């Protein structure tokens, strides 16, 4: 969440303490079109380019990508028992985006076109992943380029502190984070900014990055 005095803050960004008790991995880049095509055999993107982020991908399709990647790696013997590729939860996404910072962006309280791909840069399309500087933990494009799907249903944050939150148990919208290439003003690229979007929607400013974590099988 964000402090009440943060510029451009929205009402759904209630600041609260979150504890993440389990380790996880997250892609340093947004999933590229080459990666998507290797797993799924197609390329739905509007802006074509092997090293551009895949876009025009629904939440459901992003989940299918993760499931297929998990199965492929498991069959190849490259996946440790119990480990799964999936979308990051909203809490994990923000934790990685902030990289230990408390400012509006991982690089401070202001944003410029030299730091991220958003509307004011006048590029008018997605850019190759890794074009802009990484945050302190090595993640690129957490601000701008394409919106990123998170695992959670969109809803109000919990009251008080939370441990390993996964969002509401049901809903109609899935969480989007990070802003994109046509985000005007850059304010929606803030670390705390959050939006809900129908899971079946596909637009040319919407992609995802893959998470990787240990999920014990239910017995």
KERO-750039 format. One record per residue: x, y, z of N, C-alpha, C, O in turn; residue in three letters. Coordinates in pm, whole numbers. Example, Ala and Ser with C-alpha at 12.3 -4.5 7.8 and 13.67 -1.06 7.14 Angstrom:
// residues 2
1319,-569,780,1230,-450,780,1320,-330,780,1424,-332,846,ALA;
1285,-225,708,1367,-106,714,1290,3,787,1341,114,804,SER;
***
This chain:
// residues 219
82,-120,0,0,0,0,85,125,0,207,119,-17,UNK;
21,240,20,94,367,15,52,456,131,-60,446,180,UNK;
143,545,175,107,640,280,4,740,229,-4,765,109,UNK;
-76,795,319,-185,883,278,-139,1010,211,-218,1075,142,UNK;
-13,1048,229,36,1171,167,110,1147,35,171,1239,-19,UNK;
106,1022,-17,174,997,-143,99,1062,-259,-24,1051,-267,UNK;
169,1128,-347,111,1195,-463,40,1093,-553,93,986,-581,UNK;
-81,1129,-596,-162,1047,-688,-214,917,-626,-258,827,-697,UNK;
-209,909,-495,-256,789,-425,-404,765,-449,-482,860,-458,UNK;
-443,636,-459,-582,598,-473,-633,538,-341,-555,494,-258,UNK;
-765,537,-324,-824,492,-198,-808,342,-172,-823,298,-58,UNK;
-778,264,-274,-765,119,-254,-624,77,-215,-592,-42,-217,UNK;
-539,174,-180,-399,144,-149,-370,147,2,-260,182,44,UNK;
-468,110,82,-453,114,227,-322,49,271,-296,-68,241,UNK;
-242,125,342,-113,73,386,-133,-25,503,-204,6,598,UNK;
-69,-140,494,-82,-242,598,42,-330,597,113,-338,497,UNK;
67,-396,709,185,-481,722,158,-619,665,58,-683,698,UNK;
249,-664,579,238,-797,520,365,-876,551,476,-824,537,UNK;
349,-999,594,462,-1088,618,460,-1201,516,360,-1272,503,UNK;
570,-1217,443,585,-1327,349,675,-1431,415,793,-1406,440,UNK;
618,-1547,443,691,-1648,519,763,-1751,432,843,-1830,483,UNK;
735,-1750,302,794,-1850,214,872,-1783,101,830,-1682,46,UNK;
987,-1842,69,1067,-1788,-41,1001,-1813,-176,920,-1905,-190,UNK;
1036,-1733,-274,983,-1751,-409,1079,-1688,-509,1162,-1604,-474,UNK;
1066,-1729,-632,1142,-1669,-742,1045,-1592,-831,925,-1621,-835,UNK;
1098,-1494,-903,1017,-1416,-997,1102,-1381,-1117,1220,-1349,-1103,UNK;
1043,-1387,-1236,1118,-1354,-1357,1174,-1213,-1353,1103,-1119,-1317,UNK;
1300,-1197,-1389,1361,-1064,-1389,1303,-978,-1500,1311,-855,-1495,UNK;
1245,-1043,-1603,1181,-973,-1715,1036,-1019,-1729,998,-1125,-1680,UNK;
957,-938,-1796,825,-981,-1839,842,-1093,-1942,942,-1096,-2014,UNK;
748,-1185,-1949,755,-1296,-2044,761,-1240,-2186,677,-1158,-2224,UNK;
858,-1285,-2263,875,-1235,-2399,789,-1314,-2498,736,-1420,-2466,UNK;
779,-1260,-2618,705,-1329,-2723,773,-1459,-2764,706,-1557,-2796,UNK;
907,-1460,-2764,979,-1582,-2797,952,-1692,-2694,934,-1808,-2729,UNK;
950,-1653,-2567,923,-1750,-2460,780,-1803,-2469,756,-1923,-2454,UNK;
687,-1712,-2494,548,-1753,-2508,531,-1851,-2624,466,-1954,-2611,UNK;
590,-1817,-2738,576,-1901,-2858,637,-2038,-2837,584,-2138,-2886,UNK;
750,-2045,-2765,815,-2173,-2740,725,-2265,-2659,725,-2387,-2680,UNK;
650,-2209,-2567,563,-2289,-2481,426,-2313,-2544,373,-2424,-2541,UNK;
368,-2207,-2602,230,-2213,-2649,215,-2234,-2800,108,-2271,-2847,UNK;
323,-2210,-2876,319,-2234,-3020,255,-2125,-3103,230,-2145,-3222,UNK;
227,-2010,-3042,162,-1900,-3115,211,-1769,-3059,288,-1766,-2963,UNK;
166,-1659,-3119,203,-1526,-3068,86,-1430,-3086,63,-1383,-3197,UNK;
13,-1400,-2979,-105,-1315,-2989,-75,-1165,-2992,-167,-1085,-3010,UNK;
50,-1127,-2976,86,-987,-2953,55,-895,-3071,60,-936,-3187,UNK;
23,-771,-3040,0,-668,-3141,132,-612,-3193,151,-598,-3313,UNK;
224,-581,-3101,356,-531,-3137,451,-650,-3147,490,-706,-3044,UNK;
489,-688,-3268,566,-811,-3286,715,-789,-3261,772,-686,-3299,UNK;
776,-889,-3197,920,-886,-3172,955,-991,-3069,894,-996,-2962,UNK;
1053,-1076,-3100,1086,-1189,-3013,1121,-1147,-2871,1087,-1217,-2776,UNK;
1189,-1033,-2856,1232,-989,-2723,1142,-881,-2664,1173,-824,-2560,UNK;
1031,-853,-2732,929,-765,-2675,843,-848,-2581,832,-970,-2599,UNK;
781,-786,-2480,693,-864,-2392,571,-916,-2469,518,-845,-2555,UNK;
528,-1035,-2439,403,-1083,-2497,290,-1000,-2439,291,-967,-2320,UNK;
192,-965,-2522,74,-891,-2476,-50,-944,-2547,-43,-1037,-2627,UNK;
-164,-883,-2514,-293,-935,-2559,-314,-1077,-2508,-364,-1164,-2579,UNK;
-272,-1098,-2382,-286,-1227,-2316,-381,-1213,-2198,-360,-1127,-2112,UNK;
-484,-1293,-2193,-578,-1289,-2081,-518,-1353,-1956,-416,-1421,-1964,UNK;
-581,-1331,-1843,-536,-1395,-1719,-544,-1546,-1733,-453,-1618,-1692,UNK;
-652,-1594,-1791,-671,-1738,-1808,-560,-1797,-1894,-510,-1906,-1866,UNK;
-521,-1725,-1998,-415,-1773,-2087,-278,-1769,-2018,-195,-1857,-2040,UNK;
-255,-1668,-1935,-130,-1660,-1859,-119,-1779,-1764,-11,-1836,-1748,UNK;
-231,-1816,-1702,-232,-1933,-1613,-204,-2060,-1692,-130,-2147,-1646,UNK;
-262,-2072,-1811,-238,-2190,-1895,-91,-2200,-1934,-35,-2310,-1940,UNK;
-28,-2084,-1962,115,-2082,-1993,194,-2140,-1876,281,-2225,-1894,UNK;
163,-2093,-1755,234,-2139,-1636,214,-2289,-1614,308,-2360,-1578,UNK;
93,-2336,-1635,63,-2478,-1618,137,-2564,-1720,191,-2669,-1688,UNK;
139,-2516,-1844,206,-2592,-1950,357,-2592,-1928,423,-2693,-1949,UNK;
412,-2477,-1886,555,-2469,-1858,592,-2563,-1743,695,-2630,-1748,UNK;
509,-2566,-1640,533,-2655,-1527,535,-2800,-1573,624,-2876,-1535,UNK;
437,-2839,-1653,429,-2977,-1700,546,-3014,-1789,601,-3124,-1778,UNK;
585,-2923,-1878,698,-2948,-1968,828,-2968,-1891,905,-3060,-1919,UNK;
852,-2880,-1794,974,-2888,-1714,974,-3011,-1623,1079,-3069,-1595,UNK;
856,-3050,-1578,845,-3169,-1493,876,-3294,-1575,948,-3382,-1528,UNK;
822,-3302,-1696,846,-3417,-1783,992,-3427,-1824,1044,-3537,-1848,UNK;
1059,-3312,-1834,1200,-3309,-1872,1293,-3336,-1754,1414,-3344,-1771,UNK;
1235,-3349,-1634,1316,-3378,-1517,1392,-3258,-1463,1489,-3274,-1389,UNK;
1348,-3140,-1501,1418,-3018,-1457,1348,-2945,-1344,1393,-2839,-1302,UNK;
1238,-3001,-1296,1159,-2933,-1194,1166,-3006,-1061,1127,-3122,-1054,UNK;
1214,-2942,-955,1218,-3006,-823,1076,-3042,-778,980,-2974,-813,UNK;
1063,-3147,-703,933,-3193,-654,862,-3083,-576,918,-3024,-484,UNK;
737,-3056,-615,654,-2959,-545,668,-2816,-594,594,-2728,-549,UNK;
761,-2791,-685,780,-2654,-736,694,-2631,-859,680,-2720,-944,UNK;
637,-2511,-869,539,-2481,-972,559,-2339,-1027,589,-2246,-952,UNK;
542,-2325,-1157,538,-2192,-1218,396,-2139,-1207,300,-2211,-1235,UNK;
383,-2014,-1168,251,-1954,-1154,265,-1802,-1156,377,-1751,-1158,UNK;
156,-1731,-1155,161,-1586,-1144,194,-1547,-1001,157,-1618,-908,UNK;
262,-1434,-981,289,-1390,-843,162,-1338,-777,76,-1281,-844,UNK;
151,-1357,-647,43,-1291,-576,70,-1140,-578,182,-1097,-604,UNK;
-33,-1063,-552,-18,-918,-551,86,-873,-449,165,-782,-475,UNK;
85,-936,-332,181,-899,-227,324,-929,-270,414,-848,-248,UNK;
344,-1045,-331,478,-1079,-378,522,-984,-490,638,-942,-495,UNK;
429,-950,-578,463,-858,-686,511,-724,-630,615,-673,-672,UNK;
436,-667,-537,475,-536,-482,605,-545,-403,687,-453,-408,UNK;
625,-654,-333,749,-674,-258,869,-671,-354,970,-606,-327,UNK;
856,-741,-467,964,-743,-566,980,-609,-636,1091,-566,-665,UNK;
868,-544,-663,872,-413,-729,944,-310,-643,1028,-235,-693,UNK;
911,-307,-518,970,-207,-427,1118,-233,-401,1196,-138,-386,UNK;
1158,-357,-395,1298,-392,-372,1354,-320,-250,1465,-267,-252,UNK;
1275,-319,-143,1320,-259,-18,1294,-111,-3,1331,-52,99,UNK;
1232,-48,-102,1207,97,-97,1068,127,-41,982,40,-37,UNK;
1048,252,1,917,296,49,869,417,-30,768,478,6,UNK;
939,453,-136,902,566,-221,794,525,-322,760,408,-332,UNK;
743,622,-395,635,595,-490,678,498,-600,598,417,-648,UNK;
803,507,-640,862,417,-739,988,357,-677,1038,409,-577,UNK;
1037,250,-732,1156,187,-674,1279,275,-684,1379,252,-615,UNK;
1272,377,-770,1385,468,-788,1361,607,-728,1444,696,-748,UNK;
1252,627,-657,1224,757,-594,1079,795,-603,993,712,-633,UNK;
1050,921,-578,911,968,-577,864,1029,-709,748,1069,-721,UNK;
952,1038,-806,917,1090,-939,961,991,-1045,1049,908,-1022,UNK;
898,999,-1162,930,910,-1273,964,993,-1397,903,1098,-1419,UNK;
1059,947,-1476,1095,1013,-1601,1101,908,-1712,1114,790,-1683,UNK;
1092,950,-1839,1100,855,-1951,1233,781,-1961,1243,684,-2036,UNK;
1334,823,-1889,1461,751,-1890,1457,629,-1797,1544,542,-1803,UNK;
1355,625,-1711,1346,518,-1611,1245,410,-1644,1253,299,-1590,UNK;
1150,441,-1732,1045,344,-1762,976,382,-1893,981,497,-1936,UNK;
910,283,-1955,836,305,-2078,690,335,-2044,612,244,-2018,UNK;
654,464,-2046,516,507,-2026,488,620,-2124,576,658,-2202,UNK;
368,675,-2123,321,766,-2229,415,882,-2259,439,913,-2375,UNK;
466,945,-2156,547,1065,-2177,676,1039,-2253,739,1133,-2302,UNK;
716,913,-2266,834,881,-2345,810,889,-2494,904,889,-2573,UNK;
681,896,-2533,641,912,-2674,690,798,-2764,707,817,-2885,UNK;
713,681,-2707,755,567,-2788,635,505,-2858,644,462,-2973,UNK;
523,502,-2788,398,457,-2850,386,308,-2871,300,264,-2947,UNK;
468,229,-2805,461,83,-2817,542,20,-2704,605,90,-2625,UNK;
540,-111,-2698,624,-181,-2601,770,-172,-2641,802,-149,-2758,UNK;
858,-189,-2545,1001,-190,-2573,1061,-323,-2530,1003,-395,-2448,UNK;
1177,-356,-2585,1246,-480,-2553,1267,-493,-2403,1306,-397,-2337,UNK;
1240,-610,-2349,1255,-629,-2204,1400,-600,-2164,1493,-636,-2236,UNK;
1418,-536,-2050,1552,-504,-2004,1610,-376,-2060,1725,-344,-2033,UNK;
1531,-302,-2138,1580,-177,-2195,1608,-73,-2086,1705,2,-2095,UNK;
1525,-71,-1985,1536,29,-1879,1609,-30,-1758,1611,-152,-1741,UNK;
1669,55,-1674,1746,6,-1560,1663,-82,-1467,1544,-58,-1447,UNK;
1727,-184,-1412,1661,-272,-1315,1650,-202,-1181,1721,-106,-1153,UNK;
1559,-252,-1096,1554,-200,-959,1668,-262,-878,1750,-336,-933,UNK;
1674,-232,-751,1788,-276,-668,1800,-428,-657,1907,-478,-624,UNK;
1693,-501,-686,1698,-647,-678,1709,-712,-816,1700,-835,-827,UNK;
1728,-633,-920,1752,-688,-1052,1630,-710,-1139,1640,-773,-1245,UNK;
1514,-660,-1099,1392,-675,-1179,1374,-557,-1274,1383,-442,-1233,UNK;
1350,-587,-1401,1329,-483,-1502,1180,-463,-1530,1100,-556,-1517,UNK;
1144,-343,-1568,1009,-310,-1617,897,-339,-1517,785,-370,-1558,UNK;
926,-330,-1388,818,-338,-1290,731,-213,-1299,615,-214,-1257,UNK;
787,-106,-1352,713,17,-1380,706,32,-1532,809,41,-1599,UNK;
584,35,-1588,568,58,-1730,588,-64,-1819,600,-176,-1770,UNK;
591,-39,-1948,602,-136,-2058,472,-212,-2079,399,-179,-2173,UNK;
438,-311,-1996,304,-371,-2001,253,-391,-1858,329,-417,-1765,UNK;
122,-376,-1844,57,-415,-1718,85,-562,-1694,103,-638,-1789,UNK;
90,-602,-1569,120,-742,-1537,8,-804,-1452,-31,-750,-1348,UNK;
-40,-918,-1500,-140,-993,-1424,-80,-1046,-1293,35,-1089,-1290,UNK;
-159,-1041,-1188,-125,-1108,-1062,-225,-1220,-1038,-330,-1226,-1102,UNK;
-193,-1309,-946,-276,-1426,-921,-410,-1392,-857,-509,-1460,-881,UNK;
-414,-1287,-776,-528,-1257,-690,-653,-1205,-764,-644,-1143,-871,UNK;
-766,-1233,-704,-886,-1157,-736,-868,-1017,-680,-805,-999,-575,UNK;
-922,-918,-748,-912,-780,-699,-1016,-756,-590,-1132,-796,-602,UNK;
-973,-690,-483,-1065,-657,-374,-997,-568,-273,-881,-531,-291,UNK;
-1068,-534,-167,-1010,-451,-61,-898,-526,9,-902,-648,24,UNK;
-799,-450,51,-693,-509,132,-749,-554,267,-851,-501,311,UNK;
-685,-651,333,-734,-694,465,-715,-585,569,-627,-501,557,UNK;
-797,-588,670,-782,-494,782,-666,-542,870,-662,-659,909,UNK;
-575,-455,900,-462,-492,984,-357,-571,907,-354,-569,784,UNK;
-272,-639,981,-162,-713,920,-211,-842,855,-320,-891,883,UNK;
-126,-897,765,-161,-1020,694,-35,-1101,671,74,-1047,654,UNK;
-51,-1234,669,60,-1324,642,32,-1401,514,-70,-1468,502,UNK;
121,-1390,418,107,-1458,288,-31,-1439,226,-97,-1537,192,UNK;
-77,-1314,210,-211,-1291,156,-223,-1336,11,-129,-1327,-68,UNK;
-341,-1386,-22,-368,-1434,-158,-491,-1366,-219,-541,-1409,-322,UNK;
-539,-1260,-155,-654,-1188,-208,-786,-1254,-172,-787,-1356,-103,UNK;
-898,-1196,-218,-1030,-1252,-187,-1045,-1394,-243,-974,-1432,-336,UNK;
-1137,-1470,-186,-1159,-1607,-232,-1235,-1614,-364,-1236,-1717,-431,UNK;
-1300,-1504,-401,-1376,-1499,-527,-1389,-1354,-571,-1363,-1262,-493,UNK;
-1428,-1335,-695,-1446,-1201,-746,-1476,-1202,-894,-1497,-1309,-952,UNK;
-1478,-1085,-956,-1503,-1076,-1100,-1386,-1015,-1175,-1380,-1021,-1298,UNK;
-1291,-957,-1101,-1174,-891,-1162,-1046,-949,-1104,-1041,-985,-986,UNK;
-944,-958,-1186,-812,-1000,-1141,-721,-877,-1131,-743,-776,-1198,UNK;
-620,-886,-1047,-532,-771,-1019,-434,-746,-1132,-373,-839,-1187,UNK;
-419,-618,-1165,-317,-570,-1259,-223,-478,-1185,-267,-400,-1100,UNK;
-93,-485,-1215,4,-397,-1151,104,-342,-1254,129,-404,-1357,UNK;
161,-226,-1223,280,-177,-1292,264,-74,-1402,363,-10,-1439,UNK;
143,-54,-1456,128,42,-1565,185,-11,-1696,237,-123,-1701,UNK;
174,70,-1802,221,23,-1933,270,139,-2020,278,253,-1976,UNK;
301,106,-2144,361,202,-2238,272,323,-2266,324,429,-2302,UNK;
141,311,-2251,53,425,-2278,-10,481,-2151,-114,548,-2157,UNK;
53,455,-2036,3,511,-1909,37,658,-1901,154,695,-1891,UNK;
-65,743,-1905,-43,888,-1908,-1,939,-1770,-65,909,-1670,UNK;
106,1016,-1766,151,1076,-1642,238,986,-1556,312,1035,-1470,UNK;
231,857,-1578,315,765,-1504,266,731,-1365,326,647,-1298,UNK;
157,796,-1318,114,773,-1179,65,631,-1156,77,579,-1044,UNK;
9,566,-1258,-36,428,-1239,80,329,-1244,61,209,-1222,UNK;
200,378,-1272,319,293,-1267,378,286,-1127,477,216,-1105,UNK;
318,357,-1031,369,357,-894,368,215,-835,289,129,-874,UNK;
458,193,-740,471,61,-677,341,15,-611,311,-105,-611,UNK;
263,108,-556,141,72,-481,15,72,-566,-89,23,-522,UNK;
22,127,-686,-98,139,-768,-151,2,-807,-75,-87,-842,UNK;
-284,-14,-800,-346,-143,-828,-477,-124,-903,-548,-26,-881,UNK;
-506,-217,-991,-630,-211,-1070,-689,-350,-1084,-619,-451,-1069,UNK;
-818,-356,-1114,-885,-481,-1142,-929,-484,-1287,-972,-382,-1341,UNK;
-920,-601,-1350,-953,-615,-1492,-1015,-752,-1513,-973,-849,-1449,UNK;
-1113,-762,-1599,-1176,-890,-1626,-1075,-992,-1675,-997,-961,-1765,UNK;
-1073,-1113,-1619,-970,-1212,-1652,-969,-1259,-1797,-871,-1318,-1842,UNK;
-1078,-1234,-1870,-1081,-1275,-2010,-1037,-1167,-2107,-1030,-1191,-2227,UNK;
-1006,-1049,-2056,-969,-937,-2142,-828,-950,-2197,-738,-1005,-2133,UNK;
-809,-897,-2318,-678,-892,-2383,-660,-754,-2445,-744,-711,-2524,UNK;
-552,-686,-2410,-520,-557,-2470,-370,-552,-2497,-294,-631,-2442,UNK;
-328,-458,-2584,-188,-455,-2625,-94,-388,-2525,22,-362,-2556,UNK;
-145,-360,-2406,-60,-308,-2300,-61,-400,-2178,-33,-356,-2067,UNK;
-94,-527,-2200,-114,-619,-2088,-41,-750,-2109,-67,-822,-2205,UNK;
52,-781,-2016,126,-907,-2020,140,-964,-1881,49,-951,-1799,UNK;
254,-1026,-1852,276,-1085,-1719,421,-1127,-1704,496,-1131,-1802,UNK;
460,-1157,-1581,588,-1223,-1557,561,-1346,-1470,463,-1351,-1396,UNK;
649,-1443,-1481,627,-1572,-1416,687,-1577,-1277,798,-1530,-1254,UNK;
611,-1633,-1184,661,-1664,-1052,695,-1813,-1043,649,-1892,-1125,UNK;
774,-1850,-944,816,-1989,-927,826,-2016,-778,904,-1952,-708,UNK;
747,-2109,-729,745,-2131,-584,710,-2275,-550,661,-2351,-634,UNK;
736,-2311,-425,706,-2444,-376,563,-2451,-329,523,-2378,-238,UNK;
484,-2538,-390,344,-2556,-353,322,-2704,-327,307,-2781,-422,UNK;
318,-2745,-202,301,-2888,-170,172,-2943,-228,69,-2876,-225,UNK;
176,-3064,-278,55,-3127,-332,-38,-3165,-217,5,-3214,-112,UNK;
-167,-3141,-239,-266,-3175,-138,-289,-3325,-136,-300,-3388,-242,UNK;
-297,-3382,-18,-320,-3526,-6,-455,-3556,53,-491,-3673,70,UNK;
***
